[in-house]
């Protein structure tokens, strides 16, 4: 496993791409309303990325993916394809944004609650975000990639939630997916040594029920096997000399 250490020039380009990805999520937030279709959300994001940011939506045509963003609603774990489905009151939705700017990728996602939802859904969304933040706080030079997964798994399990095992975070730069693979479960002290200049995503998918998942016939949409809810948050993180920098942090976000 060769893990790229980014140069200062590459880090600057990543900062730009990641800031743009964060801005797309900020832009789309007011549009996530009862009655809007996920296809409309995709179109709004696509137009913003292409026409305002002068960037490229990375998912579009990536290995045949047909849209510019991923929209994963309720029991959809990840890679939901935007379509004619209208959001309804109580839905929870993950919107996953990756943009390419000057050949570098910025990748982030967050959960939105549509209208007012029930307590379990609200709690799951909150715990999934806490899992992300705890994972980020485990990042520092000299720590191990396994430390991230261990703290995420411990926190999710303490609420009787489960961590999806089939998908993980990943290194990112000039490629959408690079080493290291960042598992969201496992043992502390295992995996690659974390070094300054590494850039990777942390993106835990937390299920209300079992961690088992099912791939739908479209070969993209992943759902929980037991049809219970799933929630995910994602950030792209730079390892600094003293800790971490969250490259996709939104303006008013406190980690």
N, C-alpha and C positions, 0 to 999 in steps of 0.2 A: 504494500500500500504506500504510494507516494503522495504525501500531503503537501500541496503547494504553500509556500510562505510568500505572501504577497509583498511586492515592493511598495515603497511610499507612493509612487506614481499610480500603481494599480489600486491601492487603497483609496486614493482620491477619486478615481473613476467609479469605484464601488460605492463610495459615499454618495455620489451624484445619482447613480442608478437606484440605489436603495431609498434615497430621499424621494425620488419620483414615484416609486412604488407606494411609499407611505402616503404621498399626496393623493394618489388615486383613491385609496381607502377613505381619506378625509373628504374628498370630493363626492364620493358615491353615497356617503352616509345618509344625507337627507332624502335620497331617492328610495331607500329601503322602507317601503310603506305597504300597507295592506292594499292588494289589488294590482300591484306592479308585477310584471312577469320577469323571470330570471333572464329571458332573452333581451328585454328592455334594459336591464342592468348591464348586461354584456355590451350592448350597443353603445350605451352612455360611456362606459369605461373605455371601450375601443376608440371612440371618437376623441375622447380626452387625451388618451395616450398618444394617438397618432397626430392629431391636429393641434393640440395645445402643447404637449410635452415634446413633440417631434421625436418620439421614441417608438419602439416596436413592442407589441404585446407578445411575450415569449410563448404562451401556450398555443397560439393560433398556428395550426398545421404542425405542431410538435408531435412527431410520431403519429400524425393523422388526427390529432385532437381538433375538433371543428370550430372552436370558439376562442375568444380572447381572454376570458377569465374562467375560473371554476366557481360554481355556485352549489354548495352542498347543504341541503335543507333537511332538518330533523334527523331521520335515521341514516341519511347519507353521510358517510365518514369522510370521503374526499373525492375529488375529480368529478364532481357533478357537472353535467353538460347543461349550460343554459338553454331554456326552451320556453314553451308556452305556459308552463305552470305559473299560476298567479299565487303570490304570497298571501297567506291568510293570517288573521289575528292569532297570536300565540306561537307562530312558527319561529324556529331559530335557524339562522342561516350563516354559514361560513362563506365569505368571499375571499378568494385566493388570487392575488395579483403578482405577476412577475413581468417586469419590463426589461428591455434591453436598450441601453444607451451607450453609444461609442463602444459597442461589442461586449459590454459588461452587463451582468444580470443582477437585478435587485428583486428579492422575493419576500413577500409578507402576506399574512392573512389574519383576519379577525372575525369574531362572531358578532352578529346583530340579532337583537330580539325584535320581532315584528309585533307592534302594538303591545299588548299585555299578555304574558305567558304565565304558566303555572309554576309553582314553587320548585319542583324538581328540575325543570328545564333551566330556570334562572340559576339555581344552585350549581348545576352541571357546567353552565357557561362560566360561572365565577371560578369554580375549582379548576377548570381547564386553563383559564388565564393564570391562576396562581401556580399551576404546574409549569407553565412556560416561564414565569418569572423566577421560580425556584431553580429551574434548569439553567437560566441565564446567570443567576448569582453563583452557580457552581463553577463558572468559567473563570480560569486564571492560569497563568503560566505555571507549569509543574503539576497541575491537576490532570486527571485522566478523563477521556471521553465518557467512560463508564460512570463517572461521578454524576454526570448530567442525568442519565437514565435512572440511576438509583434514587436520586432525590425526587424525581417526577413520579416514579412508581410508588414510592413510599407515601407521597402526599395523596395521590389518587386512591390508593388502597385504603387509606385511613377514612375515606368517605364511602367505601364499598363500590367505588368506580373502578373501571379497568382501563388499561393502556393498550391500544392497538399495537400489535407486534409486527405486522406485515409491511408497514411503511415507516420510514425514519427520516430524520434530518440529514443534511448532506453538505459537503463542501460546495462552494459556489464562487464563480469568478467570471472568466471568459467562457466557461461552460455552465450550463444549467445545473448539472449534477457532477460533482467531483468527490474525491475522498476528502475527509473521512465520512463514513456513515455514522450518523449520530442516533443511536438507539434511545428510545424513551423509556426503557426498562433495563434492568440488569444490576450488576454489582459495582460498587465503588472500587476504585483502584485498578479497574480493568480497562482495556482498550488503549488507543493511541495516547501518547503524552501530548498535552495541550501546550502549544508554543506561540509566542507573539508573532503576529502576521498571518495567522490562520484566519480564514473567514468561513463560517458555516451557518446553516439554518438550524434552529431548534423549533420543532413544530408538533408537539404532542397531540395525538388524537385520543380523546378520553370518552369512553362509552359508559352510559348509565347501567348497562347490563354486562354481558360477557364481552371479552375482547375479540371473539371470533367474527370474521367478516365474510362477505360474499361479493363476488364480482358479477355485475349485471351483464346481460347479453350484448350491450353496446361496447363491452371490453374496456370501459373507462370508469363508469359509476361504481363506487364501492359503498356497500351498505352494511349495517350491522346484521349479523346472522339472525339475531333474536328480535329484530325490528325495533329495538329500543334506541333512544336518542344518542347522538354523538356530538361532541363539540371539539373544536380545534382553534388554536391561536398559533401564529408563526412570526418569528423575527429572524433577520439576518444579523449575525453577531461577529464583530472583529475582536480577536484576542490582542490586548494591548500589553505593554511591559508590566503593568500593575494589575490588570484585571480584564475588563471587557468594555466595548463600546457597542451600543445597539444601533446599527446603521439604519434600521427601518422604523425607529421610534417616531410616533406621531407627535404633533406639536405640544399637546397638553398632557401627554402620557407620563405617569410617574411609575417607575419600575421599582 
